[in-house]
Amino acid sequence: MSIRSIQAERGISLPQEYLKLLSSLHEADEYCFNEYPEEDPEFEGRCWSFLNEDELIEEIDMRGVGKSAAHKLSLIHI
């Protein structure tokens, strides 16, 4: 399964800039951004860890939930 097929399955279309960002990241990369650089320039900002395409489709066994692809199990946390 690819990001393209996940978009089709969920009926969404991710912005091209976001897809470029995803393709530029390596597995377990952390991406930090400061939403308020002028008000608090010292603040590192919010940090997100991204999964690459292989990690998104990896099957994970969660106790009490069962086995599913990582991108499906992440819906539990959203």
Secondary structure, DSSP 4 states (H G I P E B T S, - for coil): --HHHHHHHHT----HHHHHHHHHPPTT-EEEE-S-TTT-TT---EEEE---HHHHH-EEEETTTEEEEHHHHGGGG-
